[in-house]
Amino acid sequence: MKSLLIILILISNQILAQSIIFVSGLYSRKGDLSPKQQAKLLNKKNVKVFKWNDWEMARLEFTKNPNQKIILFSKGCRFAQSISESVKDKKHLKNIFIVEPYTSDKETRLSVKRAVKLGVPEKNVVVGQIKERGFGVVDNPTKTPKDKSHFGAIQFVSETFLK
């Protein structure tokens, strides 16, 4: 019985480590996708979806299990610094992905820069071709392919980092 319990705990921990937290971008403008539609572009199971303005709940979820990957998308990147600061063991900063931050917004731009300064790898910052999609926010980001739209960057991140 004890060995069965240990096996169940190990499986449960493995499932948690494979889950993904997704913090959406805006979803209220014409042409925007809902948070669930945005997360669906990851094409992964076990995705916990949070609206950008529910970032605090996402942060708490990530602090409970920092082995999960957390994807901050567009407007959700505004909280990159706060989420990075909540990580106790700096090795887990590699699990934070900042995807096409809206860096025309000064707060978002500073938050991304500070998250990288705290230890989020620059390659985990994914940028598009223009400032509104994160271009120029850090020196060595991963670039979204030119043929990908803003929402297509979510798919790109999944294909590149969440294999």
N, CA, C and O atoms as a DFTB+ gen file, in Angstrom:
652 C
 N C O
     1  1       0.822      -1.194       0.000
     2  2       0.000       0.000       0.000
     3  2       0.866       1.257       0.000
     4  3       0.577       2.227      -0.701
     5  1       1.931       1.222       0.798
     6  2       2.819       2.373       0.890
     7  2       3.504       2.631      -0.455
     8  3       3.650       3.783      -0.864
     9  1       3.925       1.561      -1.146
    10  2       4.598       1.732      -2.438
    11  2       3.620       2.278      -3.493
    12  3       4.023       3.041      -4.371
    13  1       2.353       1.892      -3.411
    14  2       1.339       2.420      -4.330
    15  2       1.162       3.923      -4.114
    16  3       1.047       4.688      -5.071
    17  1       1.141       4.329      -2.868
    18  2       1.015       5.745      -2.549
    19  2       2.217       6.535      -3.083
    20  3       2.046       7.632      -3.614
    21  1       3.399       6.001      -2.949
    22  2       4.608       6.653      -3.458
    23  2       4.533       6.784      -4.984
    24  3       4.877       7.829      -5.537
    25  1       4.089       5.735      -5.652
    26  2       3.951       5.770      -7.107
    27  2       2.945       6.836      -7.528
    28  3       3.189       7.584      -8.474
    29  1       1.821       6.906      -6.829
    30  2       0.803       7.919      -7.149
    31  2       1.341       9.335      -6.944
    32  3       1.042      10.232      -7.733
    33  1       2.117       9.536      -5.912
    34  2       2.712      10.852      -5.659
    35  2       3.700      11.200      -6.775
    36  3       3.709      12.331      -7.261
    37  1       4.521      10.250      -7.179
    38  2       5.484      10.497      -8.255
    39  2       4.783      10.829      -9.568
    40  3       5.193      11.745     -10.281
    41  1       3.729      10.087      -9.887
    42  2       2.966      10.354     -11.108
    43  2       2.319      11.727     -11.031
    44  3       2.348      12.481     -12.003
    45  1       1.748      12.051      -9.908
    46  2       1.108      13.346      -9.721
    47  2       2.112      14.480      -9.885
    48  3       1.807      15.486     -10.525
    49  1       3.300      14.331      -9.317
    50  2       4.348      15.347      -9.463
    51  2       4.796      15.482     -10.913
    52  3       5.076      16.585     -11.381
    53  1       4.862      14.361     -11.621
    54  2       5.263      14.397     -13.025
    55  2       4.203      15.118     -13.860
    56  3       4.552      15.892     -14.751
    57  1       2.940      14.884     -13.596
    58  2       1.855      15.556     -14.312
    59  2       1.905      17.058     -14.039
    60  3       1.758      17.863     -14.959
    61  1       2.111      17.433     -12.783
    62  2       2.212      18.849     -12.439
    63  2       3.374      19.512     -13.162
    64  3       3.246      20.635     -13.651
    65  1       4.511      18.821     -13.230
    66  2       5.678      19.388     -13.892
    67  2       5.417      19.577     -15.382
    68  3       5.999      20.466     -16.003
    69  1       4.549      18.754     -15.962
    70  2       4.259      18.852     -17.383
    71  2       3.155      19.864     -17.686
    72  3       2.934      20.199     -18.849
    73  1       2.471      20.346     -16.676
    74  2       1.407      21.306     -16.949
    75  2       2.005      22.669     -17.265
    76  3       3.153      22.964     -16.934
    77  1       1.193      23.484     -17.913
    78  2       1.634      24.795     -18.382
    79  2       0.656      25.833     -17.858
    80  3      -0.558      25.629     -17.872
    81  1       1.205      26.946     -17.399
    82  2       0.382      28.086     -16.986
    83  2       0.447      29.097     -18.127
    84  3       1.531      29.420     -18.612
    85  1      -0.696      29.587     -18.547
    86  2      -0.750      30.564     -19.637
    87  2      -1.458      31.813     -19.148
    88  3      -2.597      31.750     -18.686
    89  1      -0.774      32.959     -19.253
    90  2      -1.364      34.248     -18.900
    91  2      -1.601      34.992     -20.208
    92  3      -0.658      35.313     -20.932
    93  1      -2.863      35.260     -20.501
    94  2      -3.267      35.775     -21.810
    95  2      -2.871      37.226     -22.041
    96  3      -2.452      37.949     -21.138
    97  1      -3.028      37.605     -23.289
    98  2      -2.962      39.003     -23.682
    99  2      -4.372      39.575     -23.642
   100  3      -5.291      38.961     -23.099
   101  1      -4.529      40.754     -24.221
   102  2      -5.855      41.379     -24.287
   103  2      -6.817      40.477     -25.052
   104  3      -6.409      39.675     -25.892
   105  1      -8.078      40.625     -24.749
   106  2      -9.080      39.787     -25.410
   107  2     -10.392      40.535     -25.646
   108  3     -11.398      39.919     -25.996
   109  1     -10.389      41.852     -25.457
   110  2     -11.638      42.613     -25.527
   111  2     -11.799      43.428     -26.815
   112  3     -12.875      43.967     -27.074
   113  1     -10.744      43.519     -27.616
   114  2     -10.822      44.307     -28.841
   115  2     -11.302      43.444     -30.001
   116  3     -11.210      42.217     -29.952
   117  1     -11.802      44.077     -31.020
   118  2     -12.224      43.354     -32.218
   119  2     -11.009      42.627     -32.805
   120  3      -9.945      43.223     -32.970
   121  1     -11.168      41.374     -33.110
   122  2     -10.081      40.577     -33.674
   123  2      -9.248      39.841     -32.642
   124  3      -8.458      38.966     -32.997
   125  1      -9.412      40.182     -31.363
   126  2      -8.683      39.467     -30.314
   127  2      -9.275      38.072     -30.119
   128  3     -10.461      37.846     -30.355
   129  1      -8.439      37.162     -29.693
   130  2      -8.893      35.828     -29.306
   131  2      -9.154      35.825     -27.811
   132  3      -8.517      36.565     -27.061
   133  1     -10.085      34.998     -27.381
   134  2     -10.339      34.852     -25.948
   135  2      -9.118      34.205     -25.303
   136  3      -8.305      33.597     -25.999
   137  1      -8.975      34.326     -23.980
   138  2      -7.846      33.662     -23.315
   139  2      -7.771      32.159     -23.626
   140  3      -6.684      31.623     -23.845
   141  1      -8.918      31.488     -23.644
   142  2      -8.911      30.047     -23.948
   143  2      -8.486      29.779     -25.388
   144  3      -7.775      28.811     -25.659
   145  1      -8.924      30.639     -26.315
   146  2      -8.508      30.482     -27.712
   147  2      -7.007      30.725     -27.859
   148  3      -6.332      30.034     -28.622
   149  1      -6.493      31.700     -27.132
   150  2      -5.053      31.971     -27.164
   151  2      -4.284      30.750     -26.666
   152  3      -3.331      30.305     -27.306
   153  1      -4.699      30.216     -25.528
   154  2      -4.007      29.061     -24.931
   155  2      -4.117      27.827     -25.818
   156  3      -3.206      27.001     -25.855
   157  1      -5.222      27.705     -26.522
   158  2      -5.424      26.551     -27.400
   159  2      -4.349      26.495     -28.501
   160  3      -4.032      25.422     -29.013
   161  1      -3.797      27.660     -28.854
   162  2      -2.741      27.713     -29.871
   163  2      -1.466      26.997     -29.420
   164  3      -0.619      26.663     -30.249
   165  1      -1.325      26.761     -28.117
   166  2      -0.178      25.997     -27.619
   167  2      -0.266      24.537     -28.069
   168  3       0.747      23.848     -28.185
   169  1      -1.490      24.083     -28.318
   170  2      -1.728      22.706     -28.755
   171  2      -1.161      21.695     -27.748
   172  3      -0.538      20.700     -28.118
   173  1      -1.398      21.984     -26.473
   174  2      -0.917      21.134     -25.386
   175  2      -2.067      20.818     -24.433
   176  3      -3.035      21.571     -24.323
   177  1      -1.935      19.695     -23.755
   178  2      -2.882      19.343     -22.692
   179  2      -2.366      19.938     -21.393
   180  3      -1.234      20.418     -21.335
   181  1      -3.171      19.911     -20.374
   182  2      -2.769      20.392     -19.041
   183  2      -2.350      21.858     -19.028
   184  3      -1.353      22.217     -18.401
   185  1      -3.113      22.707     -19.721
   186  2      -2.832      24.141     -19.711
   187  2      -3.814      24.822     -18.771
   188  3      -5.030      24.687     -18.914
   189  1      -3.272      25.546     -17.820
   190  2      -4.096      26.335     -16.898
   191  2      -4.113      27.755     -17.433
   192  3      -3.065      28.389     -17.553
   193  1      -5.299      28.257     -17.756
   194  2      -5.430      29.542     -18.435
   195  2      -5.858      30.626     -17.448
   196  3      -6.795      30.451     -16.669
   197  1      -5.143      31.755     -17.506
   198  2      -5.469      32.909     -16.678
   199  2      -5.565      34.141     -17.571
   200  3      -4.745      34.330     -18.469
   201  1      -6.560      34.968     -17.322
   202  2      -6.654      36.245     -18.016
   203  2      -5.517      37.125     -17.527
   204  3      -5.042      36.963     -16.403
   205  1      -5.076      38.060     -18.368
   206  2      -3.924      38.898     -18.001
   207  2      -4.139      39.616     -16.679
   208  3      -3.191      39.812     -15.918
   209  1      -5.390      40.014     -16.397
   210  2      -5.628      40.748     -15.149
   211  2      -5.830      39.816     -13.947
   212  3      -6.079      40.282     -12.835
   213  1      -5.722      38.505     -14.169
   214  2      -5.717      37.518     -13.081
   215  2      -4.305      36.982     -12.853
   216  3      -4.121      35.868     -12.363
   217  1      -3.312      37.792     -13.217
   218  2      -1.923      37.359     -13.155
   219  2      -1.501      36.918     -11.753
   220  3      -0.648      36.044     -11.605
   221  1      -2.095      37.519     -10.736
   222  2      -1.723      37.183      -9.355
   223  2      -2.056      35.712      -9.054
   224  3      -1.298      35.026      -8.368
   225  1      -3.188      35.242      -9.570
   226  2      -3.557      33.827      -9.388
   227  2      -2.559      32.919     -10.117
   228  3      -2.192      31.856      -9.617
   229  1      -2.129      33.352     -11.297
   230  2      -1.130      32.585     -12.050
   231  2       0.192      32.545     -11.283
   232  3       0.860      31.512     -11.232
   233  1       0.556      33.668     -10.696
   234  2       1.797      33.723      -9.907
   235  2       1.734      32.748      -8.739
   236  3       2.700      32.032      -8.474
   237  1       0.606      32.719      -8.041
   238  2       0.449      31.789      -6.918
   239  2       0.531      30.340      -7.389
   240  3       1.145      29.503      -6.727
   241  1      -0.079      30.049      -8.518
   242  2      -0.031      28.695      -9.086
   243  2       1.407      28.311      -9.425
   244  3       1.827      27.182      -9.169
   245  1       2.154      29.236      -9.994
   246  2       3.543      28.974     -10.365
   247  2       4.413      28.794      -9.128
   248  3       5.326      27.969      -9.127
   249  1       4.137      29.560      -8.079
   250  2       4.942      29.438      -6.850
   251  2       4.721      28.076      -6.191
   252  3       5.633      27.524      -5.574
   253  1       3.509      27.538      -6.325
   254  2       3.220      26.207      -5.757
   255  2       4.047      25.129      -6.444
   256  3       4.500      24.183      -5.800
   257  1       4.243      25.271      -7.759
   258  2       5.023      24.282      -8.492
   259  2       5.816      24.975      -9.603
   260  3       5.358      25.047     -10.743
   261  1       7.000      25.480      -9.268
   262  2       7.802      26.213     -10.251
   263  2       8.453      25.338     -11.322
   264  3       9.170      25.846     -12.183
   265  1       8.204      24.008     -11.272
   266  2       8.685      23.136     -12.349
   267  2       7.796      23.251     -13.585
   268  3       8.170      22.797     -14.667
   269  1       6.631      23.853     -13.427
   270  2       5.746      24.091     -14.564
   271  2       6.345      25.182     -15.436
   272  3       7.148      25.991     -14.971
   273  1       5.955      25.200     -16.684
   274  2       6.308      26.317     -17.559
   275  2       5.210      27.357     -17.403
   276  3       4.038      27.013     -17.245
   277  1       5.591      28.633     -17.447
   278  2       4.600      29.704     -17.423
   279  2       4.843      30.588     -18.646
   280  3       5.951      31.075     -18.873
   281  1       3.799      30.777     -19.411
   282  2       3.853      31.573     -20.628
   283  2       3.104      32.871     -20.364
   284  3       1.911      32.858     -20.063
   285  1       3.807      33.985     -20.479
   286  2       3.190      35.300     -20.362
   287  2       3.085      35.845     -21.776
   288  3       4.093      35.951     -22.475
   289  1       1.880      36.192     -22.205
   290  2       1.690      36.627     -23.583
   291  2       1.206      38.067     -23.650
   292  3       0.239      38.437     -22.984
   293  1       1.881      38.874     -24.453
   294  2       1.467      40.226     -24.787
   295  2       1.214      41.078     -23.540
   296  3       2.165      41.410     -22.831
   297  1      -0.016      41.433     -23.259
   298  2      -0.345      42.246     -22.079
   299  2       0.035      41.507     -20.787
   300  3       0.400      42.144     -19.798
   301  1      -0.047      40.198     -20.787
   302  2       0.325      39.403     -19.614
   303  2       1.792      39.535     -19.232
   304  3       2.172      39.228     -18.102
   305  1       2.622      39.994     -20.174
   306  2       4.054      40.179     -19.904
   307  2       4.317      41.339     -18.962
   308  3       5.418      41.487     -18.431
   309  1       3.307      42.152     -18.762
   310  2       3.462      43.308     -17.862
   311  2       3.872      42.863     -16.450
   312  3       4.414      43.657     -15.681
   313  1       3.618      41.612     -16.119
   314  2       3.856      41.115     -14.764
   315  2       5.060      40.179     -14.682
   316  3       5.207      39.430     -13.717
   317  1       5.913      40.227     -15.694
   318  2       7.097      39.358     -15.737
   319  2       7.992      39.560     -14.527
   320  3       8.484      38.590     -13.951
   321  1       8.205      40.801     -14.138
   322  2       9.070      41.078     -12.987
   323  2       8.470      40.501     -11.707
   324  3       9.166      39.814     -10.960
   325  1       7.204      40.765     -11.444
   326  2       6.564      40.289     -10.206
   327  2       6.589      38.771     -10.118
   328  3       6.844      38.210      -9.052
   329  1       6.327      38.112     -11.234
   330  2       6.335      36.642     -11.235
   331  2       7.760      36.141     -11.029
   332  3       7.974      35.177     -10.294
   333  1       8.727      36.776     -11.663
   334  2      10.131      36.371     -11.505
   335  2      10.611      36.562     -10.076
   336  3      11.353      35.732      -9.549
   337  1      10.191      37.646      -9.451
   338  2      10.601      37.919      -8.068
   339  2      10.030      36.886      -7.090
   340  3      10.590      36.681      -6.013
   341  1       8.931      36.243      -7.453
   342  2       8.306      35.285      -6.536
   343  2       8.981      33.916      -6.558
   344  3       8.659      33.053      -5.741
   345  1       9.910      33.712      -7.481
   346  2      10.610      32.427      -7.603
   347  2      11.676      32.335      -6.517
   348  3      12.571      33.176      -6.436
   349  1      11.566      31.308      -5.690
   350  2      12.527      31.149      -4.587
   351  2      13.872      30.601      -5.077
   352  3      14.928      31.111      -4.701
   353  1      13.829      29.571      -5.910
   354  2      15.048      28.962      -6.437
   355  2      15.250      29.481      -7.863
   356  3      14.458      29.185      -8.757
   357  1      16.302      30.245      -8.061
   358  2      16.532      30.943      -9.336
   359  2      16.632      30.000     -10.530
   360  3      16.473      30.442     -11.668
   361  1      16.890      28.718     -10.303
   362  2      16.967      27.787     -11.435
   363  2      15.613      27.661     -12.145
   364  3      15.553      27.264     -13.309
   365  1      14.523      28.002     -11.434
   366  2      13.190      27.907     -12.042
   367  2      12.854      29.086     -12.944
   368  3      11.828      29.070     -13.624
   369  1      13.698      30.099     -12.961
   370  2      13.458      31.241     -13.856
   371  2      13.493      30.815     -15.322
   372  3      12.935      31.491     -16.187
   373  1      14.154      29.688     -15.594
   374  2      14.218      29.179     -16.966
   375  2      12.852      28.672     -17.447
   376  3      12.667      28.407     -18.635
   377  1      11.901      28.540     -16.520
   378  2      10.556      28.066     -16.876
   379  2       9.593      29.203     -17.220
   380  3       8.416      28.965     -17.491
   381  1      10.098      30.434     -17.208
   382  2       9.273      31.598     -17.525
   383  2       9.539      32.005     -18.973
   384  3      10.688      32.188     -19.377
   385  1       8.459      32.144     -19.750
   386  2       8.554      32.561     -21.148
   387  2       7.733      33.832     -21.349
   388  3       6.557      33.896     -20.992
   389  1       8.371      34.822     -21.917
   390  2       7.772      36.146     -22.116
   391  2       7.579      36.315     -23.621
   392  3       8.545      36.501     -24.361
   393  1       6.336      36.248     -24.064
   394  2       6.049      36.139     -25.496
   395  2       5.424      37.418     -26.049
   396  3       4.327      37.819     -25.660
   397  1       6.143      38.030     -26.951
   398  2       5.714      39.246     -27.643
   399  2       5.107      40.277     -26.689
   400  3       3.936      40.638     -26.805
   401  1       5.929      40.742     -25.742
   402  2       5.440      41.737     -24.782
   403  2       5.079      43.042     -25.479
   404  3       5.764      43.468     -26.410
   405  1       4.017      43.663     -25.032
   406  2       3.605      44.953     -25.594
   407  2       4.499      46.030     -24.992
   408  3       4.146      46.670     -24.002
   409  1       5.663      46.216     -25.609
   410  2       6.675      47.084     -25.012
   411  2       6.533      48.556     -25.392
   412  3       7.396      49.367     -25.056
   413  1       5.453      48.907     -26.087
   414  2       5.155      50.334     -26.257
   415  2       4.699      50.891     -24.913
   416  3       4.762      52.095     -24.665
   417  1       4.240      49.986     -24.056
   418  2       3.853      50.345     -22.692
   419  2       5.119      50.320     -21.828
   420  3       5.777      49.287     -21.705
   421  1       5.448      51.465     -21.235
   422  2       6.688      51.607     -20.449
   423  2       6.757      50.602     -19.305
   424  3       7.810      50.013     -19.062
   425  1       5.632      50.399     -18.592
   426  2       5.633      49.447     -17.461
   427  2       5.981      48.037     -17.913
   428  3       6.741      47.332     -17.249
   429  1       5.421      47.633     -19.045
   430  2       5.695      46.289     -19.564
   431  2       7.166      46.175     -19.957
   432  3       7.826      45.190     -19.626
   433  1       7.670      47.167     -20.650
   434  2       9.069      47.156     -21.091
   435  2      10.014      47.022     -19.896
   436  3      10.935      46.206     -19.920
   437  1       9.785      47.825     -18.848
   438  2      10.637      47.766     -17.658
   439  2      10.492      46.427     -16.933
   440  3      11.476      45.877     -16.438
   441  1       9.286      45.913     -16.873
   442  2       9.044      44.636     -16.202
   443  2       9.814      43.504     -16.887
   444  3      10.402      42.656     -16.215
   445  1       9.809      43.490     -18.218
   446  2      10.533      42.461     -18.970
   447  2      12.040      42.602     -18.730
   448  3      12.725      41.612     -18.472
   449  1      12.544      43.815     -18.816
   450  2      13.983      44.044     -18.600
   451  2      14.406      43.603     -17.194
   452  3      15.464      42.998     -17.019
   453  1      13.578      43.907     -16.205
   454  2      13.909      43.532     -14.823
   455  2      13.828      42.020     -14.620
   456  3      14.624      41.452     -13.872
   457  1      12.872      41.369     -15.279
   458  2      12.771      39.900     -15.180
   459  2      14.041      39.254     -15.734
   460  3      14.562      38.302     -15.153
   461  1      14.529      39.767     -16.842
   462  2      15.771      39.250     -17.426
   463  2      16.945      39.528     -16.485
   464  3      17.815      38.676     -16.307
   465  1      16.966      40.700     -15.895
   466  2      18.039      41.025     -14.942
   467  2      18.005      40.077     -13.735
   468  3      19.048      39.747     -13.171
   469  1      16.805      39.644     -13.347
   470  2      16.661      38.700     -12.234
   471  2      17.123      37.291     -12.606
   472  3      17.432      36.485     -11.728
   473  1      17.171      36.992     -13.926
   474  2      17.659      35.683     -14.344
   475  2      16.828      34.942     -15.374
   476  3      17.201      33.836     -15.767
   477  1      15.713      35.507     -15.829
   478  2      14.983      34.864     -16.925
   479  2      15.894      34.920     -18.152
   480  3      16.357      36.001     -18.516
   481  1      16.162      33.788     -18.794
   482  2      17.068      33.800     -19.952
   483  2      16.534      34.701     -21.079
   484  3      15.342      34.681     -21.385
   485  1      17.416      35.479     -21.681
   486  2      17.002      36.345     -22.789
   487  2      16.349      35.548     -23.905
   488  3      15.428      36.034     -24.561
   489  1      16.828      34.310     -24.128
   490  2      16.246      33.495     -25.195
   491  2      14.790      33.124     -24.894
   492  3      14.063      32.712     -25.798
   493  1      14.359      33.265     -23.646
   494  2      12.968      33.001     -23.278
   495  2      12.059      34.200     -23.531
   496  3      10.850      34.136     -23.308
   497  1      12.657      35.290     -23.998
   498  2      11.877      36.453     -24.412
   499  2      11.725      36.339     -25.924
   500  3      12.707      36.384     -26.664
   501  1      10.494      36.194     -26.365
   502  2      10.200      35.993     -27.783
   503  2       9.606      37.283     -28.325
   504  3       8.618      37.791     -27.794
   505  1      10.212      37.812     -29.387
   506  2       9.791      39.111     -29.907
   507  2       9.428      39.041     -31.383
   508  3       9.937      38.211     -32.136
   509  1       8.522      39.949     -31.771
   510  2       8.156      40.105     -33.171
   511  2       9.039      41.150     -33.836
   512  3      10.091      41.519     -33.314
   513  1       8.597      41.616     -34.987
   514  2       9.397      42.510     -35.816
   515  2       9.259      43.988     -35.456
   516  3      10.027      44.817     -35.944
   517  1       8.286      44.325     -34.605
   518  2       8.036      45.732     -34.280
   519  2       8.005      45.926     -32.757
   520  3       7.826      44.975     -31.997
   521  1       8.182      47.169     -32.340
   522  2       8.240      47.496     -30.910
   523  2       6.996      47.014     -30.164
   524  3       7.099      46.520     -29.041
   525  1       5.823      47.154     -30.785
   526  2       4.582      46.730     -30.137
   527  2       4.555      45.226     -29.865
   528  3       3.751      44.753     -29.062
   529  1       5.433      44.476     -30.535
   530  2       5.529      43.030     -30.340
   531  2       6.846      42.655     -29.656
   532  3       7.309      41.520     -29.769
   533  1       7.446      43.617     -28.944
   534  2       8.616      43.333     -28.118
   535  2       9.965      43.613     -28.730
   536  3      10.981      43.518     -28.042
   537  1      10.007      43.958     -30.006
   538  2      11.292      44.188     -30.674
   539  2      12.117      45.218     -29.908
   540  3      11.625      46.295     -29.572
   541  1      13.386      44.872     -29.634
   542  2      14.314      45.793     -28.986
   543  2      14.293      45.791     -27.469
   544  3      15.051      46.538     -26.850
   545  1      13.455      44.980     -26.854
   546  2      13.359      45.017     -25.390
   547  2      14.587      44.406     -24.708
   548  3      14.991      44.869     -23.641
   549  1      15.184      43.373     -25.311
   550  2      16.421      42.769     -24.791
   551  2      17.371      42.529     -25.967
   552  3      16.957      42.557     -27.126
   553  1      18.632      42.297     -25.658
   554  2      19.656      42.172     -26.707
   555  2      19.607      40.858     -27.494
   556  3      19.811      40.858     -28.708
   557  1      19.340      39.755     -26.820
   558  2      19.430      38.447     -27.483
   559  2      18.154      37.625     -27.320
   560  3      18.186      36.540     -26.740
   561  1      17.035      38.133     -27.827
   562  2      15.781      37.392     -27.688
   563  2      15.683      36.285     -28.743
   564  3      16.533      36.168     -29.626
   565  1      14.652      35.498     -28.630
   566  2      14.266      34.588     -29.700
   567  2      13.284      35.363     -30.564
   568  3      12.360      35.994     -30.050
   569  1      13.483      35.318     -31.874
   570  2      12.623      36.096     -32.772
   571  2      11.521      35.224     -33.357
   572  3      11.769      34.128     -33.858
   573  1      10.300      35.737     -33.280
   574  2       9.177      35.074     -33.940
   575  2       9.438      35.127     -35.446
   576  3       9.792      36.188     -35.961
   577  1       9.275      34.020     -36.160
   578  2       9.463      34.060     -37.615
   579  2       8.563      35.124     -38.260
   580  3       7.446      35.366     -37.805
   581  1       9.062      35.740     -39.308
   582  2       8.345      36.827     -39.974
   583  2       6.969      36.421     -40.474
   584  3       6.066      37.253     -40.558
   585  1       6.805      35.163     -40.802
   586  2       5.515      34.717     -41.344
   587  2       4.477      34.419     -40.257
   588  3       3.360      34.008     -40.570
   589  1       4.830      34.617     -38.997
   590  2       3.902      34.363     -37.891
   591  2       3.243      35.664     -37.437
   592  3       3.897      36.700     -37.323
   593  1       1.954      35.593     -37.183
   594  2       1.225      36.736     -36.633
   595  2       1.530      36.857     -35.141
   596  3       2.261      36.047     -34.571
   597  1       0.956      37.881     -34.527
   598  2       1.111      38.052     -33.083
   599  2       0.615      36.805     -32.351
   600  3       1.315      36.270     -31.492
   601  1      -0.581      36.344     -32.687
   602  2      -1.103      35.135     -32.039
   603  2      -0.347      33.892     -32.505
   604  3      -0.266      32.906     -31.772
   605  1       0.204      33.931     -33.709
   606  2       1.019      32.823     -34.205
   607  2       2.279      32.613     -33.382
   608  3       2.861      31.529     -33.387
   609  1       2.699      33.663     -32.668
   610  2       3.880      33.550     -31.800
   611  2       3.638      32.526     -30.686
   612  3       4.578      31.883     -30.219
   613  1       2.395      32.378     -30.268
   614  2       2.069      31.389     -29.226
   615  2       2.374      29.993     -29.746
   616  3       2.994      29.184     -29.054
   617  1       1.938      29.717     -30.961
   618  2       2.208      28.424     -31.590
   619  2       3.710      28.204     -31.736
   620  3       4.214      27.114     -31.466
   621  1       4.415      29.237     -32.163
   622  2       5.865      29.165     -32.330
   623  2       6.554      28.788     -31.015
   624  3       7.461      27.957     -31.003
   625  1       6.126      29.394     -29.927
   626  2       6.713      29.095     -28.612
   627  2       6.487      27.627     -28.250
   628  3       7.383      26.951     -27.744
   629  1       5.293      27.159     -28.517
   630  2       4.989      25.756     -28.230
   631  2       5.886      24.827     -29.021
   632  3       6.443      23.876     -28.472
   633  1       6.026      25.094     -30.295
   634  2       6.839      24.246     -31.171
   635  2       8.332      24.323     -30.824
   636  3       9.067      23.352     -31.006
   637  1       8.768      25.469     -30.330
   638  2      10.195      25.689     -30.077
   639  2      10.627      25.301     -28.666
   640  3      11.690      24.708     -28.484
   641  1       9.809      25.633     -27.666
   642  2      10.240      25.462     -26.275
   643  2       9.472      24.405     -25.475
   644  3       9.925      23.992     -24.407
   645  1       8.329      23.968     -25.974
   646  2       7.491      23.067     -25.167
   647  2       7.385      21.674     -25.768
   648  3       6.325      21.050     -25.709
   649  1       8.443      21.198     -26.330
   650  2       8.442      19.887     -27.004
   651  2       8.292      18.749     -26.015
   652  3       8.272      17.584     -26.412
